[in-house]
Amino acid sequence: MIKSGIGKAGFMSGSSPGDPQYYLRAARASDLADPRERMRFRAFEILPGVLTWCTFLSMVGAARYFPTAAAIFIILFDVYWFLRTVYLSFHLRAGFRTTREQQETDWIMKLDTLSLDAYRVPIRSWQELWHLVIFPMYQEPYEVVRTSFESLVRSGYPLERLIVVLALEARAGRDATLVAEKIKQEFGAKFGRFLITVHPDGLPGEIVGKASNEHWAAKEVMSRLIEPEKIPHERVIVSVFDVDTAVFPGFFGCLAYHYLTAENPLRASFQPVPLFINNVWHAPAFARVMGFSSTFWQMMQQARAERLITFSSHSMGLKPLTEIGFWQPNVVSEDSRIFYHCFLFYEGDWEVVPLFFPVSMDANFAGTFWGTLANQYRQQRRWGYGVENIPYLLFGFTKPNRIPAAKKWEYGFSIIEGFHSWATNTILIFFLGWLPILIGRGDIAFTSTLLSYNLPLITKWIMAAAMIGLVTSSFVSITLLPPRPPSLGRAKYLLMALQWILMPATMVFLSTIPAVEAQTRLMLGKYMGFWTTPKARKIA
């Protein structure tokens, strides 16, 4: 296992228990050597699931034995959710507007006119920067990979400053190797550097998945390119993309500008807006709704930088990446874990800089309706397993560090509230309003009141008012669509607008329930592995 450099705290983040920060490499309780530490970590693993199930059980109990109090809580909760929806709708519109503005900005011109005094890293020109782009690949078809590489060529950035790595899995077999060689023949000579790495299967201390592949690829590019050529680490920005990720023209210029002008670029990640639109015209309606919902949530988070966490495609400087020892190879949620790892390693001195600039990926599509439905559930369950970051973060807070107590409370509450809301809010909104009526009938004092009679009506009208958010979602989703394939008629636009009536059902069955399952698995110690979302494209 690679040893990292020395961080702000002066500790090494290697994997040996002799290192004061070896716990930063722990993925689960069993990774810790000390029995008391294992017990503490395990308690934090149990916490999210216990909170979720206690919420469900307590509301059922309250509806049965205290229906009046439960009804009042339901109304207050619905009002809160309505106000929250309006609040987030403003953030969505602001994020969308800023994203459009940044797409229209000439970032190369801004870089050319940027004074040397504005640079926060030691270089003489922005053209000295290197962009290291890593594409982890499993068994994706050539058409999917080729689209991503075409987008790099059309990015509008000097291609000679791109280092592109296609990171294969050895277990993917010969077909994946043939795809990689075909990509190399077509695109390899277009970039400043191009590497193919092959991640061996079954290395100790790893789990199968993106994290271990990215970890291996980063070490390979360091030993084969960065160190032999003595490229200064401060001059390299690392971007890790899913292999179906297509960058929009101007992305690397936008990233370079924000890297050079960030308050502390070596203590920051850089997060673009993910658009799941590459194959959106052919994906089923529920997959489109889920894809756009993920985009909108991320866009709203961009407008609330204090709540922003790295997700999917993200970038950061090579120097801090080497200091922490690269991506943790034994976790499922490597995209968010890199943030929490850096946050703990640098003792709270880490932030995510929002890039109001899009990158596009595939919506979930398996070629068939039922196959897509199953894959959508599995993908959301894997995303929901990001709950594994709760015990990691809370356990890290118990270690000696210089993170202010207020910051610990802020980040601890934020991550717990976020995953708890994900697993409970939709159930509370769409089902809780009927519980006091259905199971509280034994309370005559409640059933004879106007509150009992009006509870379903009040809930219905508040939720109907909250649906204004769907109108905003429908409008924004239409404007984000790529060009319509000639084989599809104009009526498809109408379906794209009407698809949002599926929002309640998709959120319950394809978001909330997978999140509950992920938290329950962690609570019971039934740890999940990484599941790779299959990619499929339909020819227009």
C-alpha atoms as one frame of an Amber mdcrd trajectory, in Angstrom:
protein
   0.000   0.000   0.000   1.420   3.387  -0.965   2.448   5.791   1.779   1.289
   9.335   1.348   3.188  12.517   1.988   2.968  14.538   5.176  -0.136  16.653
   5.603  -0.910  19.743   7.607  -1.108  17.751  10.829   2.342  16.282  10.239
   1.040  12.693  10.127   1.312  10.018   7.507  -1.938   8.636   6.086  -0.634
   5.165   5.339  -2.360   1.916   6.295  -0.187   0.747   9.206  -1.636   0.984
  12.749   1.696   2.538  13.710   0.749   5.680  11.784  -1.320   8.092  13.898
  -3.742   8.635  10.979  -3.944   5.082   9.666  -7.682   5.189  10.424  -8.122
   7.453   7.382  -7.779   4.266   5.307 -10.533   2.431   7.218 -13.643   1.580
   5.220 -15.493  -0.396   7.897 -15.162  -1.290  11.555 -13.267  -4.514  10.878
 -10.418  -2.538   9.273  -9.395  -1.190  12.686  -6.988  -3.128  14.902  -8.044
  -1.773  18.311 -11.224  -3.505  19.645 -12.456  -0.295  21.282 -12.012   1.622
  18.042 -13.828  -1.110  16.126 -16.729  -0.884  18.572 -16.919   2.896  18.238
 -16.767   2.770  14.451 -19.401   0.032  14.420 -21.717   2.159  16.565 -21.438
   4.940  14.000 -22.245   2.420  11.233 -25.417   1.429  13.050 -26.519   5.007
  13.734 -28.034   6.033  10.336 -30.193   2.900  10.021 -31.369   3.169  13.617
 -32.407   6.803  13.104 -34.328   5.919   9.937 -36.188   2.936  11.368 -36.901
   4.727  14.647 -38.454   7.549  12.604 -40.775   5.130  10.806 -41.713   3.204
  13.941 -42.219   6.296  16.080 -44.554   7.842  13.515 -46.605   4.657  13.265
 -46.797   4.551  17.064 -47.718   8.235  17.289 -50.417   7.838  14.627 -51.877
   4.897  16.576 -51.711   6.185  20.148 -51.353   9.967  19.781 -53.212  10.736
  16.522 -53.883  14.395  17.331 -50.215  15.133  17.966 -49.256  13.114  14.881
 -51.727  15.049  12.702 -50.347  18.392  13.904 -46.791  17.188  13.198 -47.809
  16.081   9.696 -49.271  19.473   8.850 -46.213  21.296  10.199 -43.906  18.943
   8.309 -45.841  19.472   5.069 -45.647  23.244   5.507 -41.900  22.935   6.123
 -41.509  20.830   2.996 -43.505  23.344   0.943 -41.290  26.217   2.120 -38.186
  24.114   1.505 -39.359  23.326  -2.021 -39.886  27.033  -2.781 -36.467  27.848
  -1.291 -34.696  25.181  -3.325 -36.558  26.235  -6.494 -34.943  29.655  -6.196
 -31.541  27.989  -5.895 -32.287  25.813  -8.935 -33.174  28.824 -11.070 -30.097
  30.709  -9.849 -27.845  27.710 -10.509 -29.334  27.191 -13.968 -28.882  30.850
 -14.877 -25.257  30.870 -13.706 -24.528  27.645 -15.577 -25.811  29.187 -18.807
 -23.701  32.296 -18.254 -20.533  30.302 -17.621 -21.085  28.210 -20.746 -21.161
  31.408 -22.767 -17.937  32.744 -21.210 -14.718  32.706 -23.222 -12.513  31.113
 -20.566  -9.361  31.106 -22.688  -9.676  34.853 -23.108 -10.171  35.240 -19.341
  -7.053  33.162 -18.761  -5.081  35.256 -21.260  -6.085  38.477 -19.522  -5.596
  37.141 -15.991  -2.697  38.904 -14.273   0.172  36.884 -12.864  -0.575  38.366
  -9.435  -3.919  36.552  -9.421  -2.286  33.120  -9.670  -2.449  31.119  -6.444
   0.070  28.509  -7.633   3.708  29.119  -8.658   3.558  29.278 -12.467   4.367
  31.976 -15.003   1.536  31.220 -17.455  -1.715  29.292 -17.405  -0.330  27.302
 -20.338   2.111  25.626 -17.947  -0.820  23.782 -16.366  -1.417  20.131 -17.155
  -4.841  18.495 -17.020  -4.639  14.829 -16.040  -7.908  13.139 -17.059  -8.620
   9.622 -15.758 -11.401   7.506 -17.294 -12.017   4.328 -15.235 -13.389   1.718
 -17.640 -14.924  -1.711 -17.201 -16.891  -3.263 -20.090 -18.424  -0.180 -21.686
 -18.939  -0.371 -25.461 -16.725   1.462 -27.913 -19.497   3.925 -28.876 -19.776
   5.156 -25.288 -16.011   5.581 -24.798 -15.521   7.205 -28.181 -18.108   9.918
 -27.391 -16.135  10.897 -24.302 -12.853  11.141 -26.197 -14.461  13.124 -29.004
 -15.596  15.644 -26.404 -11.996  16.085 -25.224 -10.887  16.840 -28.756 -13.671
  19.447 -29.091 -13.059  20.962 -25.644 -11.357  24.084 -26.996  -8.337  23.636
 -24.733  -4.759  23.082 -25.973  -4.713  19.305 -26.398  -0.957  19.142 -25.893
  -1.592  20.038 -22.221  -3.904  17.067 -21.645  -2.673  13.820 -20.082  -5.399
  11.259 -20.745  -5.503   7.906 -18.951  -7.868   5.100 -19.932  -7.903   2.936
 -16.813  -8.926  -0.658 -17.583  -9.840  -3.497 -15.257  -7.956  -6.741 -15.911
 -11.125  -8.674 -15.067 -12.974  -6.911 -17.903 -11.356  -9.294 -20.402 -10.178
  -9.116 -23.973 -13.138  -7.137 -25.335 -12.304  -4.182 -23.093  -8.664  -4.355
 -24.181  -9.712  -4.255 -27.839 -11.878  -1.185 -27.177  -8.957   0.543 -25.449
  -6.559  -0.235 -28.303  -9.066   1.087 -30.811  -9.401   4.301 -28.804  -5.622
   4.604 -28.635  -5.239   4.233 -32.397  -7.902   6.877 -33.049  -7.152   9.425
 -30.328  -3.833   8.620 -28.644  -1.712  10.916 -30.785  -4.063  13.875 -30.330
  -3.133  14.552 -26.695   0.053  15.634 -24.989   0.255  12.235 -23.269  -1.921
   9.131 -23.464  -1.712   6.081 -21.223  -3.597   2.827 -20.859  -3.394   1.300
 -17.395  -4.637  -2.153 -16.373  -5.725  -2.629 -12.783  -4.935  -6.174 -11.584
  -7.733  -8.140  -9.982  -7.667  -9.302  -6.371  -5.060  -6.990  -4.862  -5.006
  -7.140  -1.034  -6.799  -4.367   0.817  -9.016  -3.497  -2.138 -12.587  -4.034
  -3.224 -13.660  -4.311  -6.840 -14.810  -0.947  -8.138 -13.939   2.506  -9.390
 -11.976   3.541  -6.309  -9.384   0.784  -6.569  -9.057   1.293 -10.329  -8.552
   5.046  -9.905  -6.035   4.404  -7.119  -4.016   2.095  -9.368  -4.230   4.426
 -12.365  -2.984   7.373 -10.328   0.023   5.405  -9.051   0.786   4.220 -12.584
   0.729   7.683 -14.100   2.937   8.946 -11.276   5.588   6.257 -11.815   5.393
   6.175 -15.621   5.017   9.863 -16.407   4.882  12.500 -13.665   8.006  11.463
 -11.754  10.184  10.477 -14.775   9.399  13.800 -16.457   9.710  15.710 -13.168
   6.408  17.537 -13.697   5.745  19.772 -10.661   2.663  18.493  -8.844   1.262
  22.003  -8.333   0.963  22.371 -12.096  -1.272  19.323 -12.561  -5.071  19.347
 -12.148  -6.539  15.856 -11.925 -10.051  15.194 -13.219 -11.633  11.790 -12.768
 -14.616  11.075 -15.029 -16.943   8.156 -15.537 -16.078   6.707 -18.918 -19.391
   7.963 -20.388 -18.617  11.572 -19.352 -18.484  14.133 -22.161 -17.038  17.563
 -21.394 -18.575  20.663 -22.949 -16.390  23.118 -24.884 -14.791  25.492 -22.406
 -14.706  23.085 -19.450 -10.939  22.852 -19.016 -10.562  26.611 -19.418 -13.192
  27.150 -16.722 -11.485  24.621 -14.453  -8.037  26.160 -15.013  -9.347  29.651
 -14.251 -10.972  28.573 -10.988  -7.892  26.562 -10.011  -5.596  29.534 -10.532
  -7.864  31.985  -8.724  -9.261  29.850  -5.884  -8.405  31.103  -2.406  -6.322
  27.971  -1.823  -6.342  25.675  -4.867  -4.263  23.041  -3.045  -6.977  22.707
  -0.408  -9.942  22.423  -2.718 -11.900  20.124  -4.999 -13.681  21.494  -8.065
 -17.182  20.248  -8.863 -18.976  20.645 -12.227 -22.703  20.142 -12.793 -23.546
  16.591 -13.969 -26.136  16.325 -16.744 -27.483  12.818 -17.420 -28.496  13.550
 -20.998 -26.196  11.668 -23.413 -28.882   9.088 -24.203 -31.844  10.845 -22.608
 -34.077  10.702 -25.700 -34.144   6.904 -25.622 -34.178   6.267 -21.868 -37.520
   5.393 -20.202 -39.438   8.244 -18.566 -38.654   7.157 -15.001 -34.919   7.046
 -15.809 -35.112  10.544 -17.263 -36.870  11.829 -14.143 -34.248  10.260 -11.888
 -31.401  11.610 -14.017 -32.762  15.151 -14.103 -33.566  15.001 -10.380 -29.917
  14.184  -9.653 -28.826  17.056 -11.899 -31.193  19.519 -10.250 -30.155  18.516
  -6.756 -26.505  18.997  -7.656 -27.275  22.330  -9.320 -29.043  23.515  -6.148
 -26.088  22.362  -4.063 -23.756  24.371  -6.307 -25.641  27.474  -5.183 -25.085
  26.435  -1.545 -21.331  25.931  -1.600 -21.213  25.306   2.140 -23.215  22.080
   1.556 -21.386  21.006  -1.592 -19.648  17.610  -1.630 -17.793  16.016  -4.540
 -20.056  13.839  -6.664 -19.294  11.674  -9.702 -17.009  13.768 -11.960 -14.701
  16.019  -9.945 -11.257  17.611 -10.044  -8.455  18.519  -7.627  -4.767  19.320
  -7.614  -2.271  16.484  -7.954  -0.246  17.699  -4.964  -2.938  17.107  -2.306
  -4.028  13.938  -4.090  -0.546  12.456  -3.673  -0.351  13.667  -0.074  -3.454
  11.725   0.958  -2.382   8.622  -0.976  -4.916   8.906  -3.830  -8.441   7.517
  -3.777  -9.202   5.026  -1.046  -9.259   1.598  -2.773 -11.568  -0.181  -0.320
 -14.732   1.961  -0.470 -17.843   2.048  -2.658 -18.513   5.813  -2.708 -15.121
   7.024  -3.866 -16.447  10.317  -5.251 -17.726  11.642  -1.917 -15.110   9.818
   0.179 -12.302  11.831  -1.414 -13.847  14.975   0.081 -14.202  13.561   3.591
 -10.720  12.037   3.399  -9.215  15.419   2.520 -11.378  17.179   5.098 -10.047
  14.981   7.899  -6.464  14.798   6.609  -6.166  18.583   6.377  -8.077  19.068
   9.642 -11.067  20.859   8.176  -9.025  22.970   5.752 -10.760  21.684   2.641
 -13.569  23.030   0.472 -15.404  22.289  -2.739 -15.347  25.086  -5.299 -18.516
  24.973  -7.433 -17.992  25.033 -11.179 -21.274  26.187 -12.669 -20.272  24.339
 -15.800 -21.797  21.097 -17.070 -20.419  17.732 -18.026 -22.798  15.193 -19.512
 -23.249  11.497 -18.788 -25.669   8.731 -19.696 -29.067   8.364 -18.139 -29.696
   4.862 -16.871 -30.641   2.739 -19.869 -30.268  -1.011 -20.223 -31.988  -1.422
 -23.577 -35.234  -2.733 -22.057 -37.781  -1.243 -19.661 -37.448  -3.886 -16.939
 -33.686  -4.069 -17.251 -33.464  -0.302 -16.855 -35.813  -0.419 -13.870 -33.619
  -2.968 -12.106 -30.428  -1.072 -12.948 -31.907   2.210 -11.751 -32.685   0.665
  -8.379 -29.183  -0.804  -8.076 -27.567   2.490  -9.026 -29.573   4.442  -6.454
 -28.781   1.837  -3.812 -25.079   2.244  -4.582 -25.384   6.026  -4.348 -27.328
   5.600  -1.107 -24.436   3.563   0.242 -22.581   6.832   0.453 -23.989   6.614
   3.984 -20.737   4.757   4.717 -19.184   8.213   4.987 -21.139   8.928   8.193
 -19.173   6.506  10.407 -15.959   7.491   8.629 -16.462  11.191   9.340 -17.837
  10.854  12.880 -15.079   8.428  13.848 -12.514  10.844  12.429 -13.971  13.594
  14.599 -13.164  11.540  17.718  -9.443  11.598  16.892  -7.101  14.390  18.037
  -7.207  17.177  15.459  -7.558  20.907  15.102 -11.005  20.961  13.499 -13.117
  23.497  15.434 -15.971  21.954  17.419 -18.512  24.159  15.633 -17.309  22.849
  12.278 -17.592  19.258  13.485 -21.181  19.844  14.571 -21.986  21.580  11.278
 -20.593  18.841   9.043 -21.769  16.015  11.280 -25.334  17.308  11.354 -25.304
  18.047   7.629 -24.293  14.533   6.552 -26.644  12.802   9.021 -29.585  15.041
   8.129 -28.942  14.614   4.419 -29.021  10.817   4.440 -31.859  10.685   6.969
 -33.978  12.998   4.795 -33.152  10.924   1.719 -34.459   7.783   3.407 -37.486
   9.219   5.222 -38.897  12.458   3.814 -40.673  11.025   0.773 -42.342   8.328
   2.880 -43.405  10.907   5.449 -44.810  13.232   2.792 -46.791  10.795   0.668
 -47.937   8.210   3.215 -47.889   9.724   6.687 -50.880  11.997   6.112 -53.217
   9.004   6.094 -51.816   7.124   9.078 -53.734   8.880  11.897 -56.963   8.345
   9.942 -56.265   4.685   9.192 -54.847   3.432  12.482 -55.978   6.087  14.965
 -59.675   5.309  14.673 -59.772   3.982  18.219 -59.316   7.510  19.544 -62.869
   8.925  19.491 -61.630  12.309  20.665 -59.554  12.514  17.485 -61.910  10.988
  14.925 -64.722  13.356  15.927 -62.646  16.499  15.336 -62.410  18.747  12.296
 -58.665  18.026  12.301 -59.360  14.364  11.603 -61.735  15.237   8.781 -59.517
  17.873   7.180 -56.090  16.257   7.620 -56.059  14.491   4.219 -57.410  17.618
   2.510 -54.849  19.902   4.143 -52.045  17.516   3.246 -53.275  17.223  -0.326
 -53.470  20.984  -0.872 -50.091  21.702   0.683 -48.482  19.016  -1.446 -50.293
  20.288  -4.539 -48.866  23.748  -3.870 -45.419  22.204  -3.460 -45.746  20.730
  -6.937 -44.787  24.158  -8.252 -41.277  22.784  -8.049 -42.217  20.272 -10.764
 -43.148  23.128 -13.093 -39.678  24.592 -12.627 -38.134  21.153 -13.125 -40.115
  20.579 -16.315 -39.048  23.913 -17.816 -35.375  23.507 -16.927 -35.272  19.896
 -18.162 -36.598  20.907 -21.593 -33.937  23.599 -21.971 -31.171  21.135 -21.045
 -32.106  18.561 -23.674 -29.598  17.767 -26.425 -30.796  17.973 -30.052 -33.709
  15.665 -30.810 -32.806  12.638 -32.959 -34.442  12.845 -36.408 -36.126   9.480
 -35.838 -38.240  10.916 -32.996 -41.222  13.181 -33.574 -41.905  16.557 -31.944
 -44.479  14.933 -29.680 -41.545  13.619 -27.648 -41.132  17.114 -26.199 -44.621
  16.864 -24.712 -43.729  13.541 -23.118 -40.584  15.125 -21.700 -42.751  17.719
 -19.959 -45.435  15.283 -18.770 -42.895  12.798 -17.390 -42.714  14.776 -14.138
 -46.062  13.391 -12.984 -44.038  10.224 -12.296 -41.945  12.109  -9.749 -43.726
  10.890  -6.557 -43.607   7.209  -7.547 -40.015   7.319  -8.759 -38.852   9.082
  -5.618 -40.491   6.481  -3.374 -39.543   3.290  -5.206 -36.324   4.308  -6.961
 -34.773   6.673  -4.422 -36.147   6.327  -0.907 -36.434   2.527  -0.739 -32.907
   1.950  -2.148 -31.585   4.449   0.407 -33.374   2.643   3.234 -31.939  -0.663
   2.041 -28.406   0.758   1.900 -28.669   2.126   5.435 -30.188  -1.103   6.718
 -27.364  -3.144   5.174 -24.769  -0.921   6.839 -26.657  -1.141  10.149 -26.695
  -4.943  10.010 -23.088  -5.216   8.847 -24.154  -6.585   5.446 -21.622  -4.450
   3.623 -22.115  -3.666  -0.050 -19.598  -3.910  -2.840 -19.342  -1.694  -5.899
 -21.857  -2.258  -8.681 -20.955  -0.913 -12.123 -23.901   0.603 -13.977 -24.024
  -0.989 -17.461 -24.020   1.499 -20.340 -26.159   1.078 -23.442 -26.831   3.363
 -26.377 -29.546   3.184 -28.989 -28.581   4.369 -32.441 -30.781   7.327 -33.433
